[in-house]
Amino acid sequence: MNEKILETFREEVAELLADLEGSLLELEETPDDQPTIDRVFRALHTIKGSSAMAGVDSIASFVHQVENVYELVREGELAVTRELIDLTLVAKDQLRLLVAALNGAGSVDSELLDETTAAFSQLLPASAVATPPSASAVEHAETCTYRIRFRPDLDAFRKGLNPMFVLRELRQMGECLIVPQLDAVPDLETLDPESCCLRWDVVLTTDQNIDDIRDLFIFFEDHCTQLAIDVIDDGGLLDTEAGYKKLGEILIERGDLDQEALNQALQSKTKIGESLIGSGLVSSGRIEAALTEQRRIQELRQERRVAEIASSIRVRSDKLDTLVNLIGELVTVQARLSQNAAGSSDAQMVSIAEEVERLTWDLRDQVLNIRMLPIGTTFNSYRRLVRDLCGELGKQVTLVTEGAETELDKTVIDRLGDPLVHLIRNCVDHGIESPEDRIAAGKPAQGTVRLSADHSGANVLLRISDDGRGLDRDALRRRAVANGLLAADAEIADRELYNLIFLPGFSTAREVTSVSGRGVGMDVVKRSVDELRGNIEVSSLPGQGTQFTIRLPLTLAIIDGLLVDIAGESYVFPLAAVEECVELRRAETAANDRNLANVRGELVPYVRLRDFFTVPGQRRDIEQIVIASIGGNRVGFVVDHVIGEHQTVIKSLGRFYQGIKGLSGATILGNGSVALILDLPQIVDGTSLLEKAAGF
């Protein structure tokens, strides 16, 4: 198979499988919801078609069996049950393994695959088990749109014919728009109830061919004054830049108007439809039918144009990463240009530098926006996780998601998966009680895990909470004392006690299960969030539940920074965390040896970065404190001098600097020198600054 075709196929099927899983979980909650059933069927049908087109017959054959079952569901002949959803989710997992095996990544359990196929076959009547269509058949199954003019004879009813049966069949073939024509219906006084006076104009979009449609009218062919079935859109081959026909052209093509009458109507200053109706040349019903056809074709072509545009911007993530790196280099070069122009007396050079700066910033924002994805793309996978855990643990839990449209850098989303899985597993296992315990505590039997996301400045806040029993403060304290992390008589705030759960090997579970109890997981969460330059906090109320709050930067590539100087060396603060800058005089520090600054009546603890990084040299008489918000607390960082804002292109540190606390990366300044990017939470933790301030 062509490697490019295979790669495109894998990407498309991965998206379809994610959509299929989400639709199945929704269908389990609302088994009679027809739109959800249709979404499941469409996902299966598209996977089958793509597999056949790509030449992967094994996948096409497997999906065909599943699709046949959901065809029965769609027709109302088979009910949606939990067992059917379970079986379909297993099939979805098998499909994912089959696709991965195409690239040599993983293997497929052939025995389980055969059992799943047999299980679906047993749900089908013998006549429905058929061979899936070939690639050529799928290719010809593209949708077409037909114009149908149906004019039964007046005596159709007397001959035992019912046009409504045909119209119902047409509706089942695809998307069907029916416009009744009433111009032949007489007044009520003269109406013969046994006469068929109605006429119908139909616009049908279907994957059936014209012979299949004509078969529906087999009993009416000799009992119609007019029966015309014409292709008006064949899925794109008839598209033109000028768009679809104008109203007058459609009416002429239908035979409702001649060219001379159209020319006469065009002379009027009113709209052509109003002119034709007003002059009695065409009935309002025929105008409505023509407009319905026009709108329908325009909608279809607009949908195809959107689909073509969407498919044309599918780009490999590594190519996007390369583009972002190039933008980062461009930002650095632009900073050098701006710095050189600032010291120049050449007005033209300054003007060019300002224009390049504006264009670079616009280009940076646009490229970074391309990398932004709604975090909701990962939310659906957690619904499956909660469902499976409930079955394993015998609990009843529903996952509620909010803020799925919140956008975050793709790299952050990709690396966020494992931390969120660990947190959700802990909420379901440790947090939510059994149904019996919840009822005894006066709660509903079904617990709730809530996953929400929203923007907060240059950050995204993720909150994972449950309405369970909450953290057991006494159990945490006993475990901390037993592990030697806390003295038996030590006083400790709830916040610090709860943070102990992020230490390696720390667990209060009484039993080791497949879900938890080994003390592995929460430390992984903390480490992963730290690597994303974020922070995590935990809060809990006994009997009411626990909440984890993760604060993450929108992007890991380029940030707005605050450039400072310490002993001639440059450092960068993430600007999103900075609240203000104030002066610190030597006289104030001499009178206060507890590293507390009085900022407008508020005592703010601070750390002197010169001391933290062991920078040699004498302190200045007047220093500056950069006050930042760290974990909801105001903390100061003393520097020699604040230079100003700086567009910071983040570069990773080499292995030599990996062990240094308080640094998260580096950036290149306009003069070619290197500035270190500060990791503020690490600095605060490394100095125990907040604990000392609390003790004061």
N, C-alpha and C positions, 0 to 999 in steps of 0.2 A: 504494500500500500504506500502511496505517496506520503512522505513524512509531513508535508504541509497540510494535506487533507486530514491526516491522522491527528495532527495537533489541533486543528480547528474543530474536528469532531470531538476530541476529548474536552476542550473548553466548553463547547456548546452543551454536551451531555452533562457536564458537571453543574452548569447553571440550571438545566432542566431538572436534574435529580434533586437539587436543593429546593426548587419550586415545588416539585412533586411531594417531597417530605412535608413541607409546610402545609400544602393543600390537604394531604392525608390527615394530618393532625387536626386541622380545622374541620374536616369532614367527620372525624370521630365525635366532635362536639356537636355538630349540626348535621346528622346523617341524611336529612331530607332536603338539604340546601342544594337546589339544582345548579346554580352557578359554580359552586365548589366541585360538584361532581363533574361538570363540564371542564373545569380547570385540570382535574386529575386526568380525565380522558384526553384532553389536548396535549398534556405533557407526555403521556404514554405514546400517543399517535405521532408526535413530533420525534421522539426518541427512535421509534420504529422506522420512520421515514428516513431520518438521518443515518441510521445504522445501515439500512438497505442501500442508500446512496453511496455510503463510504465503503460498501462491500463487506461489512461485518455481519454476515448472515447469522452467526450464532447469537448475537445480541438481538437482531431483528426477530428471530424465531422465538426467543424467550419472551420478549416484550409483547409479541403478538398474542400469546396465551393470556397475559395479564390484561391486555387491551380488550380481548373478547369478553372477559368477565365484566369489565367496567362498561362495555356496551350494553350488557344486560342490566347493569345498575342504572345506566342512563335512561333505558327504556322502561324502568320501573318493574322489571321482572325479577330482580334480585335485590334484597335488602342489604344495607350497609350495617355490618356488625363489627364488634371489636375484633372478632376472630379474622374477619376479612382485612381489617386495617393491619392487624399483626402480620398476616401473611404477605400483604403488599409491602410493608416496611422491610420484611426479610428480603423480598424480591428486589426492592430498591438497593439494599446493601449488596446483594449479589450482582446487580448491574454495575455498581461502583467498582467492585472487584474485577468484573469482566473488562471494564474499560481500562483499569489500571494494568491488567495483565497484558493488554495490547502493547504496552511500553516496557514489558518485562518487570514491572514493579508489583510484586506480590503474586499470589496464586489464588486459584478458585477452587473451592470445595465442590468437586463434581458431584459427589453423593448428595450434598445439600441442595445443589442446583437441580438435580433430577427430582428430588423430593418436592421441591417448591413448584416445579413445572407440573408434576403429577397432581399436586394439590389444587392448582388452578384448573387443570383439565377436568377434575372431578366436579367442579362447580358448573361446568358447561354441559348443555345437552349434546348428544353425540353428533348432531348435524352442525354444531357450531365449531367443532374442532377442525380447523383447516390450516393449510399451509400459508405462511405469511406471504404477502406480495413481493415480487422481485423488485429490483431497483428500477427497472423500466416502468413497472406498473406504478410505483410510487411517483415516478417522474411525471406520469400522465395524470396523476390524481390532484394536480393543482386546481384551485378553485376557479370557476368561471361565473360570470354574472349574465343572466338571461332576462330578456323582456318577453313576457307571456301575455297575449291578448286572448281572453277567454270569453266568447259570446255564445252561450248555449241557445238552442232553439226555444221558442216560446212554449212548445209542448213537451219540453224535457221532463217535467214533473209527471205528466200523464204517461210517459213511457217508462216510469220507474227509476229515473236517473236523479241523483242528488249531487249537485255541484259542490256542496260543503265537504263531502268525503274527499274530493280531489284537492280542495284547498287545504284540508288538514294534512294530507300526504305531502303537499308542497312544503308546508311549514316544517315537517320533519326532515326534509332533505337538506336544509341549510337555513341561512338567514333570509327571511321572506317578508317582503313588504307588499301588502295588498291594498289596492285602491278600488273601491266599488264605484261603478258608474250608474247613476240614478236617472239619467236623462230619458230613458225609455220606460220609466215607471209612471203609470198614469195616475190621475187623481184617485182618491180613496173610493169615490162613488162608482167609478168605472173599472176599478181594479178587479181582475179575475184571480182569485187566490190559487188557482191551478195553473196559472201561466208563469213562466220564468222570465221576469222582466229585467232582472239584474244582469249586469255585465261586470267583468273584473279585469283590471290591469295589474299585473304582478311583476315585481322585480325580485329575482331569486339568485342568491349567491350560494353556490354549492360545488362539491367536488364530483358530483354525478355528471354524466355526459348527456347530450341532448336526446339520445334514444331512451335513456332511463326516464327522463321527464316525459317524453311522448307516450311512454307505456302507461303513465297514470291516466291519460286521456283516451285509452283504447276504446272505452264504451261511448265516448262523446264524439269520436271523429266524424261519424256520419250524422250527428245531431247538433251541429254548431253552425251558426251563420259566419263565425270567424274563429279560427284557432291558429295563432301564429306564435312560434317559439324562435327567438333570434338571440344570438350571442351579441352582447353589447360591451363586454369587457372580459378578456381572456387571461386575466392575471398579470397583465403588464405589456403584452406584445402590441396592444393597440394604443398605448399611451403616447401622447404627443406633448410637446412643450406648451402648445396653446391651451391645453386642458380639454375638457369634454365639450360636446356640442352645445350650442346655445339653444334656448327654449324653442325658438321658431324652427330650427333645424330638426329638433326632436319631433315636433308636431308634424312636420312635413314627412319625415321618415316613417312615422306611425300611420300616416294617411289621414290624419285629422285636419289637415290644412293644406292648401296649395300655395304655390309661390306667389301668385297674383294677390291672394288675400293677405299673405304675409307682408308683401310690399305695401299694401294699403294700410295695414296696421302699423307699420314702421313710420308712416307719415305722421302718426299721432304723437303728441308731446307727452302722453302718459306712458306708463310702463306697458310693455307689449302684452303681458298677461291680462292686465286690466282692460286694455284696448280691445283685445279679442273677445273677452267675456261681455264687455259693454256693447259691442257691435253685434253680438249673437253669433259670431263666426265659429266659436269653439265653446263648449260647455265648461263650467268651472271644474267638473270632475276630471275632464281630460287634461285641463291645465295642471291640476293637482297631480295626476299620474305622471305627466312629463316632468314636473318639478321634482317629484319623488325619485324618478330615474336619474335626473341630473345630480341631485344631492348625493344619492347613493354612490354613483360612480366617482364623484369628486372626493367623497370620504375614503373610498377604497384606494384611490390613487395617492391621497395624502398619507394614508397609513403606510403604503408601500414606500413613499419617499422618505418618511421618518425611519422606516425599517432599514432602508438602504443607507441612510446617513448614520444610523446607529451601528450598523454592521461595519461601516467603513472606518470607524475609529477604534476598533478592537486592536489593541497594541500589547505586545508582551511587556510584562512588568520590568524585566531587566533593561529593555530599551528605554523605558520611562525613567528608570534609575540613572541611566547614562545621561539622559537629557537633564535631569535635575543636577547631576554633578557638573555638567557643562555650565548650567545657569549659575551654580555656585562659583565656578571659576570666573565667570563673567562679572559677578557681583564684586569679587576681589579686585579684578582689573579696573572696574568702574571706580572703586574706592581709591585706587592709586591715581587714576585720572583726575578725580575730584580734588585729591590732596595736592597734586601738582598744579592744577588750575587755580586753587585757592591762593597759592603763593606767586601767581603770575599777574602781570599788569596787562596782559593781552586780553582785551574784552571779548574778542571772538573765541579765544580758547575757553574762557569762562562760560560763554554761552553754549558752546559745544558740549562741555562737561556737564552742564545742567540738563541739556537735552538727553544726553546718554544716560544720566542718572534716572531721569523720569522714565525713559523707555525700558531701562533695565529693571526698575521696580515693577512696572506694569507686566513685563515678561515674566518676572519671578512669580508674581501673584497668579498669573494665568497658568503657568506650568504647575505650581503647587496645587491649584484648584483641580487640575486634571487628576492628580493623585488622590484627591479626596473622595471617599466613598461613604455612603450612608452606613452607619454601624448596624442598622437593621439587617444587613446581609448576613450577619453572623447570629442574629437573635433566633432564627428559626431552628438552627441546629440544637440550641439549648432546650427547646420545647421537647425534642425527641429525647434528650438526655434526662429531663425530669420525668417524662413518661416511663422510660425504662427503669429508672431508679425506683419509682413508685411500685412497679411490678416486682422488683427485687426485694424491696424493704417492706412491702405490705402497707404502704402509706397512701394517703390521698392528698395530692398536691397539684395545684394549678400554677402555671407560670404566667405572670402578667408582665408585659413589656410596654415601655413608654419611651418616646423620643427616638423611635427607630430611624427617623429621617436625619438625625444628628450626624454630621459628616466628620470624618477623621481620616488622617493619612493612612493609605493602604498598608504601609509598613507597620504602623502601630496596630492596625486591626489584625494583621496576620500574626503578630507576636502576642496579641492579647488573648488568643484562644485558650491556651492552657491555664492561665491565671483565672479566667472566668469559669472554666470547667471545674477547677478545684473549689472555688467559692460556692458555686451552685450545689455541688455535691455535698459540701459541708452543711449548707443550709438545709438541704433535704434530709441528710442523715442525722446531724447533731441538733439542728435547730427545730425542725418540725416534729411534733410528737406523733405517736400512733393515734389512729382515730379514737380508740377507747380513752386514751389519756386526755385528748382534746375535749371530748364530750364531758369527761369528769371535771375538767377545769372550766366548763361553761363556754367552750369555744365550738365553732362548727367543726364537723369531722374532717372537712377538707381544709388543708392549710394552703397558704399563699406564699410564693416566692416572687418578689417584684424586682425586675431588672429595668433600670431607667438610665437615660443618657440625656445630657443637656450641655449647652455651651456656657462657659464662664470665662469671659475675656478671651485670652489666647489659649485657654485650656478647655478640656472636656471633662465633665464630672460624670463618673459612672457610679451608680448606687445599686448594690445588691442587698436586699433585705428580706427577712422572713417574719412571720407572725407567730413564731414558735415560743419555746420556753426561755430563750435568752441565754447568755453565758452564765455559768455557775461560778460566781466570784469565789466562794469558799473552795471549790474543787481546784480552780486555777491557783489559788494561793497555796494549797497543800502540795500541788504538783511542783510549784516553783520552789517551795522550801525543800521538798524531797530531792530536787535536782541541784540544790545548792545555789540557786539563782537569787534567793531572797532569805534574809534572816527571819527567824520565827517571830520576832517581836518588831519587825520593821514596819513602818507606816508607808503605804504606797497608794497613790491615787488610782482610781478605777481605770483611767486612760492608760497609764503605764502598765497596770496589771493585765489589761486586755491585750496590749501589744506583745505580751510574752508568747501569745499563740503563734507568732511569726518566727519564733526561734526554732532551729533544727531539732527534731526529735521530741518536740513538746506536744503532748496529746493527753487529753483527759478521758478518752474513750476507755470503757472498762473491758471491752472485747475487741479483738482484732478481726475485722471482716474484710470482704473484698472491696468494700467502699472506703473504710477509714479505720483509724486506730493505730496506725504505725508511726504517726508523727511525721509523715512525709506529705508534703503538699502545701501547707501554709507558708513554710519557709521558701518554697519555690515561687509562690505567689509574690511574696515580698521582694525576692531577688529579681523576678521578671519585671515587676513594676519599677524597681530602682533602675534597671537597665534601660527602661523607656523614659528615664528622667522624670518619673512621676512619683507620687507618694500615696500611701494607703492608710486610712484610719478606720478604727472600729469603734462602734458604740453599741450599747445593749441595755435593755431594761428587763429585769426578771419577770418572766411570765408574759412578756409582750413581744419579744423578738430581738433580733440583732441586725445591725446594718453595717455594711462595709462601703466606704466611700473611696473611690480611686480618682485621683486628679492626674490627668495626662496632658502633655503638650499636643497641640493640633498636628504638628509635624516634627520630624526628627532631622530635617535637612537644613533649613534656614530659619533663624529666629531673630527677633528684635532683642538687642542686648544693650546693657549700660556699661560703657567702657570706663575703667578706673585705673589708677596708677598707685603702685606700692613700691617705693625705693627704685623708681625708674623702670619697673616691669609692669606690663599691662595685664589686666584681668577683666573678664566679662561676667556680669550678672545677667541672668535671664530677666529681661525687662518686665515680663508678665508678673513676676513675683515681687517687684520693687514697688513700694508705696510712696516713699519720700526720702530726701536726703537732708541732713541737718549737720551743723558744725559741732565739733567736740574740742574744747580747749583744754590745754594741759592742766590748768588750774582746777578744772572740774574733775579730772581724773585723779588728781592728787588728793582731793577731799573725799573721794569715793573709791574704795579699793574693791568693791563688789561687782564691778562691771555692769552698773546700772546707770542709764542716762535718763534725765528728767526731760521728757518731750511734752511740753505744754501740760504739765501736771501729771503725766502718766510715766511710770517707771518702766523703761524698756531695757531688757538684758541685751548685752552686746558682746561680741567676740572680736578681738583685734587680730585681723588677718596676718599682720606682720609677725605676730607671735605664733599663730597657728601654723604658718608655713616656715617658721624659723628663718625669717628674712633678716640679714644683718643690717646694722645701721641705726642711727638715732631717730627717735620719733620726732615728728614735727610739732611745733607749738600749737598749731591749729590743724586738726585732722577733720575728717568728715565721716559721718555715720550713714551708711545706706540701710534704710529700714525696709525689711521685707516681711511678707506674710508666709510663715512656715507652719503648716499643719494647723492653721487657724490662730496662731500666735504671732505677735509682732516681735521680731528679732532684729537687732542691729549688727552691722558688720563694719568695723572701722577700717578706713583706707586713708592713704595720704591725700589723694586728690581725685575728684570725679571729673572725667573728661567730657562725657556726653553719650548720646545714643549712637548705636553702631549696628549696621546690618551684619549679622553674624552667620557665616557659613561654617557649619559644624564639621570638624575633622576629628576622626578617632585618634586617640593617643596610642603611641607605640607600646610595645611590651614593657619597656623600661619604666614607663609611668603607670602601669596598670595597678600597682599596689598602693599608690598614693591616694589617701583619702581626701575628699573635698574637691576633686577635679572630675569633670564629666566629658571633657573634650578640649579642643583647641580651635583657633581660627587664625587666619592670616590677615594682618592689617594692611592698609593701603601702602605703607612704607616698606612692606615685605617682612616685617617682624611678626613674631608669633605671640598671640595672647591666649592665656589659659581660661577656659570656661569653668566657672565655679559650680559645684554641686552643693547647694545651700543646705538641704536636709542632712547630708552626710556631715557637714561641718558642725551643725547644731548637735547631732547625735554624738559626734566625736568629742565634743567639749562638755557634754552633759549640762549645757547652758540652762535649759528650761528647768531641770531638776534643781539646780543651784538657786535659780531665781525663786522657785516655789518654796524652797527651804528658808529663804530670806523672809 
